[in-house]
Amino acid sequence: MIYAVWIPLLVPFLVVPAARRLADALSPVRAVRLLAATGAGLALCTVCALALLVVPGAGRLSAVAAAGEFVRPLAASEPAVAVPLAAAALALLLGCAAAVTGAARSHWLQLHRASGPGWRDGSELAVLRDTRPDAYALPGRPGSPGRIVVTTGMLHALDPAERDALLAHERAHLTGRHHLYLAVAELSARCHPALRALRAPMGYALERCADEAAAHAVGDRRVAARAIGRAALAARTAGGGSAPHPAPALGAVAGPVPRRVAALLGRTAGRPRIGLAAAATLIACLAVSGAAALDATHDLHSSIEVAQGENP
């Protein structure tokens, strides 16, 4: 356990370069799923490792030793090392719990506000009278489909075919429940600082998923690419800028628009080897972190049995 318990805390730093290459090298749907699984898995392993670091030091305390029926010290290290280490790990663990709880509560409250009484007319599309070009998908609470919000300024900036592509893009965000993937990335980032680097690739991959869905819906990748490009240009050149979005909203012009347009037009050459290498790296990191956490857990269990005199 002495060495294995540190692996889940160090492995997340290795996923950053692979995650950045994954979104461009793999299909968007596969990239989203793998990034979400990697973030959630490494976050759980981080929490497990911190908990395992707490137990040996806590076992040095008389109250814990009595509750665990320890007849000998649980940890081989000196109390001067084990107890401060356990205290630091406990502080980090409580910090993670508080951060995750706060983020989850904030996300729920934002969804509640976004689908408040003023938005419950049952329609999918809400058109706002605003000259500033803007469009976004506003997810709803569980059981609520959410809705697409678009301004009159954005509708005037696009031709009919481009409007269809834009609405299909936003509809894909809602039907795919993409805000949940962003929530997973955000909660994972609260457990380990290195996992914050997964949020940008996740956001890009989700936009690419919606782009591909829009291209499929209108049957023309060039129309979808033109709609995204013109929407982004209109939003950025409009005087006064766009109005602030509700926090859970997913905007059509988010992320690196030139990369998205180039991908739709096929100007980014496929890199299957890079994609496979990046995916293999993330899967390997997840497997190594999980195996190390299990190994450390097994060692701790054996140590507890020894301390209880069950396996001298």
C-alpha positions, 0 to 999 in steps of 0.5 A: 500500500505504501507505493500503490496508494500514490499511483491514483494521485499521480496518474491524472497528470498523465491524461492531459496530453492524451485528452487534448489529442483525443477530441480531434483524432477519434469520432466525437461520440467515442471521445465524449464517452471515453473522456467522461469515463476517464474523468469519473474513474480517475476521480473515484480512484483519487477519492479512494486513495485519499481515504486509504491514506486516512485509515492508517494514521487514524488507526494510531488514535486510541479511540479508532484503535479501540473501535477497530479492536486493534491489538497492535499498531495498524501502520508500520510508519511512525506516528509522527509521519502517519498521523499528519499524513492522515490529517492532510488526506482527510482535509483534502477528502473533506475538501473534495466532498464539499466541492463536489456537493457544492457543484452538484447542488449548483448545477441542480439549482441552475437547471431548476431556474432554467426550467422555471414557471416562465418556460413551461409552455411546452414548446421546444423553441423560444424566440427572443426579440433581441437584435444581438445574434445568439442561440443556445440549448437550455437543458431542463430538469430530469423529465423535462426536454429543455428548449432551444433559445434563439434571438431574432438577430440570429434568425435574420443573420442566417438563411433558411437552410442555415437556420435548420442546421443551427436548430438541429445543432441545438436540438442534438445538445438537448436529445443527447443530454450533453449538459450531463457530460459537462457536469461529469467533467466538472465534478471530476475536476473538483476531485483532482486539479489535473482533471480540470484539463478534461473540460475543454476537450469534453466541451469541444467533443460535445460541440462536434457531436452536435455539429455532426448531428446537424450535418446529418439532419440537413443532409449537407455538411457544407450547409452545417459548416456555413451555419456555424461559421456565419452564426459565430461571425454574426455573434462576434461582430454584433455591437454590444456582444451577446447577452449572458447565458444561463449557466447550464446552456450550451451555445452553438458558437462555443469552442474553437469554431474554425476547428469545428468548421474545418472538421465538418468540411473534411479539412482535418485529415483523419489520424486513426493511429493518434486517436488509438494511441490517445484512447489507449493511453486514457484506458491504460491510465484508468486501468493502472489507477484502478488496479493500484487502488484495489491493490492498496485496498487489499494491502490495507485490509491485510494490515487491519487483519494483522492489527486485529491479531487475526492473521499474525 
